[in-house]
Amino acid sequence: MRKLMISLWKHGRAGSPGTDRLSKRGIGSAARLRRIGLAAGFILLLAPTAAVQAETSKLPEAVTRQASVRLGDGRSLAYQVTAGALPVEGPGGELLGEVSYTAYVAAGQERARRPVTFAFNGGPGASSVFLHIGLLGPKRVDFAVAGSTPSDATPLLDNPDTWLAFTDLVFVDPVGTGFSKAHAAPDAARKHFFGTRQDADYLSGFVARWLAKNGRMASPKYLVGESYAGIRVPKMAYRLVKVEGVAVSGIILLSPLLNSVMSAEPDISPLPWVSRLPSMAATHLERQGKLTDAAMREVETYARGDYIRDLMLGREDPAAATRAADRVADLIGLPAETVRRLGARVSNLVYTRELEKEKGVFVSAYDPVVTNFDPYPFSAERQGDDAILQGSIAPLTSAIVHYVTQDIGWKPENTYMTLNIPLNRGWDSGEGLQESVSDLRKAMAMDGNMKLLISHGYTDLRTPYFASKLAFGQLPPMGDAGRARFTVYPGGHMFYSRADSRAAYMRDVRWAYSRGN
């Protein structure tokens, strides 16, 4: 077996990133995805190895520092930052693992009225670094933008858009990511940590324990999740109120995976192709300077209407495939001959390779404005790393390790895992397909005041916005329909890396934290 370690850093020492193996259709082999795992939107399918090894040394005691940040309105906000870890114990009190976190608490605030937000990235197997220094925290680095490379300098600067302006923040690294570690043996660790149900259970316990330890049970509580955390966070919200006795005021999901059925059975079901088509069309429209909400509504109407009908006709109407292929080719900007050969079903692997093939580059599935060179331009199929998937590991890991160990001064001896691919590959998803919409329904039905904000980027090919929009449309109103919102912005998986989209998103986020509608 081949062991691939991603983001092996020990206070500044880098390892080698893994690879991104995607399903192939039409051009290249026809191998299908067996399991889908999204790390901040990342699909990671690699040879199974042990996700983590049992650790004997405990993480150091928490460290707290005082700091301040200059906000966008010119105000200076004082806060304290704490880096540390909380234990996860078994039924007999044995230490199973430790969950590392970084918490920010604004100074001079009334704790009972001040919201506190717990932030999670996805994977499974991703640390919280993407949201931590990419969007929410008081420090920020630019990443996942056109023209960036892994070796670019990544200064950690004040974030004038930090959510600390209106909520305290706790960034959580699940066991096997960040500095978090398992103390149990590998088999026991898999049993307690590395599965959909286990993940929601112990992380809900972490939230409840942090709140009690820090005297924040009376505070309004929010959960934020990106990508696979679209599965994790709704399950946590339901468990928190039902089992832990912790009410959640709001759920905020960015580029979430809500239901893996949207990617299942692509040879039979039209849903994988229907859900992805609008994002490909948005990519083509953006390249022409024609991306608008109105244009996308037309694409959505076709996707859920004529396109789905033509795909389902199959052999009953041979002309349907040609009709669909020609329309799809026009929408997404590929040659009609190519799309006809694929039966009007274009995979991410094909699209990202073919879109700018003549330039010797392929585009990122996370935001097609970001490209990298094709190392094998004469290969029949795409080979090489994604510009955002692998390209963001080094700058983010370098920045967060330096920040935590040097600026804050919390110095674990273990390596920092930005993305843990073996953990992802060995994930126990339980029986059947993963989904969290049922948990969203039950959590919102239990609390008529809970708010929900689901947001996506138009050109995200990895967790396409239309898949979530279709699922969101099936949620019953359950009282005031206005307490649930679905928003889409220009940009990809990390749409917030674009300044205009980030500004628009921040206005919607403030709604989620406001009282009333």
Buried (B, 14 or more C-beta within 10 A) or exposed (E): EEEBBBBBBBBEEBBEBBBBBBBBBBBBEEEBBEBBBBBBBBBBBBEEBBBBEBBEEEBBEBBBEEBBBBBEEEEEBEBBBBBBBBBBBEEEEEBBBBBBBBBBBBEEBEBEEBBBBBBBBBBBBBBBBBBBBBBBBBBBBBBBBEEBEBEBEBEBEBBBBBBBBBBBBBBBBBBBBBBBBBBBEBEBBBBBBBBBEBBBBBBBBBBBBBBEEBEBBEBBBBBBBBBBBBBBBBBBBBBBBEEBEBBBBBBBBBBBBBBBBBBBEBEEBBBBBBBBBBBBBBBBBBBEEEBEEEBBEEBBEBBBEBBBEBBEBEEEEEEBBBBBBBBBBEBBBBEBEBBBEBBBBBBBBBBBBBBBBEEEBBBBBBBBBBBBEBEEBEEEEBBBBBBBBBBBBBBBBBBBBBBBBEBBEBBBEBBBBBBBBBBBBBBBBEEEBBBBBEBBBBBBEBBEBBBBBBBBBBBBBBBBBBBBBBBBEEBEEBEEEEBBBBBBBBBBBBBBBBEEBBEBBBEBBEBBBEEEE
